[in-house]
Amino acid sequence: MTRLKDYYFSTIVPALKKDLELANDLQVPRLQKIVLNMGVGEGIADSKHVKQAVEELTSIAGQRAVVTIARKSVAGFKLRQGQKIGAMVTLRGERMYEFLDRLINIALPRVRDFRGLSRRSFDGRGNYSFGIKEQIVFTEVSVSNVDNIRGLDVAVVTTASDNAQAEALLGAFNFPFMV
């Protein structure tokens, strides 16, 4: 069992059960999955950019990333249906907790001028999303192999029923929210 998963079951569950006044351990909100998405606009002109993004996202997540394709054609973006436009990976279970641990303790503190994550990025149903402007904040990506600086989106999906429960859960994981 990973360090963060063990911390969740031993410390967070009893604390949230008491704070949220829940009757059962299974009512305590938990993490379902973490989705990482990297859009590659340059992929329209050259598919090597998409391949590089897949390799970088695979090394960041520790799990094979898949190529995302365009669902619709958009003439303004010179985009055709079926064209490769990005990469994504969905993390669950042990890999999800390992990634979250690396994200909170290693990657986010390396972000330039980092003041914390906004509390306004909850979606109303207990999920939290934010973006990272540079993929090089992750130690798994070597700066010498990077051809372009790309950002990525991180979506944390929880079983919380509202934003307050989700914020309590992520706060218990020591998410660096702004004060």
N, C-alpha and C positions, 0 to 999 in steps of 0.2 A: 504494500500500500504506500502511496506517495505521502510525502510529509504534509502537504496541504490537505489531502483527503482525510488523513488521520486527525489533523487539527480540526477539520470540520466536524467529524463525528464525536470527538472527545470534548471539544470546547464550545464550538459555535452552536451546535444543536441544543444543548442544555441552556445556554445563555439566551438564544432567540426564543426558545419555548417559554422561558420565564418572562422575557421582555414583551413579547407579542401576546402573552396570555393564551397560549394554545394548549389543548388538552392532550395532544398526542405527538410523538416524535415525527410521525409521517406527515403532519400538517406543517412542519417547519419548512420554509422555502429552501430549495436546493438548486444547484446549477444543472441545467439539462445539457447544454452544448455551447461551444464557442465557434463562431464562424468567422474565418479570415477571408477577405476578398481583396484582390488587387486588380484594378482596372488598368488596361494598357491601351491608351489611345494611339500610340505609335504602332500598335500591332496591325492597324489597317494597312499601312504601307509596307511593313516588313514583319514577317511572322517570327523572325529570330527574337524580337523583343518579347513576344508572348512566351516563347520557349525559355528565355532567361528568367522571366517572371515566375514561371512554374517551378524552375529549379530553386530560385530564391525562397519562394513560399514553402516549398517542400523542406528545405533546410531549416527554415524558421519554425515550422509546425512539427517537424519530426514525423510527418505522414505525407503520403503522395498527394499533391495538389492536382486538381482537374482543370482543364481548359474550359472557359465559358465562351459561349457563342452568342451572336446577336439573334434575337428572336424576330426582329422587324428590320426592314430597310429604312434608313433615314437619309434622305438625299442631302440635307444640310451638313451632315457629318461625313458624307461620302462612305456610308456604311451600308453593306448589303446583308441580307438575311443569311445566316449560316457562317458569317465571318468570325474568326477568332478574335476576341476583344479583351480577354483577361484570364485570371486564374482564381480559384477558390478552394478552400479546404474546410471541412467540418470536423471539429474535435469533440470527442465524447470520452467519458470514463477516465482512465489513468492519464492518457495523453492530454486531456483537457486540464486536469489539475497540474500536471507538470508544466504546461505552457503558461497557465495563469501564474504559477509561482515565478517562472522566469520573467514574465511580463511585469509583475508588480515589483519584484526585487532587483532586476537587472536592467531591463529595457527602458521602462518609463523614467527612472532616475537619469538615464543617459540622454534623454531628449533635451535639446538645447532650449534654454529659457523656460523650463517646465515649472508651472505654478500649480499644477493639479488638474484633475479632470472635472468638467462641469457637471453639476448636479441636475442640469436641465436636459440632459441627453436620454432620459428615460422615456419610453414610448407610451406610458399610461397603463400598460399591461404587465409591468415588471421586467421588461427587457432593457438592456443598456447598450448603446452603441457609441463608438467614438472612432476617430481617425488618427493615424500616425503619419506624419508627413515624410519621414525618411525610413526606409527599411534597414538602413545601416546601424540603427540603434540596437539591433539584435546582434549578439556576439557570434551567432552562427553564420552570418553573412560577412564574408571577407571583402573589405573595401576595394582591394586590388582587382577582384573579379566583377565588380559592379560596372555596368556600362552606362546606366542612367539611374538617377535617384528617383525612386517611385514611392508613393505612399500606399498605405493599406488601411482597410476598414476592419474594425474588430466589433463583432456583435456578441454580447453575452446574453444568452437566453436562460431564464430562470423559471421556476414553477411558482413564483410569487404572484399573488392575485392583483397587487397594485404597486405603485411606485414606492410607497413607504416601506413595505416589506422587502422589496428588492434593494432599496438603499440600505436598510438594516443588514441584509445579508452581505452585500458587497462591502459595507463598512466593517463588518466583522472579519472579512478577508483582508482588511487593511488596504482597501483601494485608496489611492491618493486623491481624494476629492478636495476641491478648493474649499477654503474656509469661508 
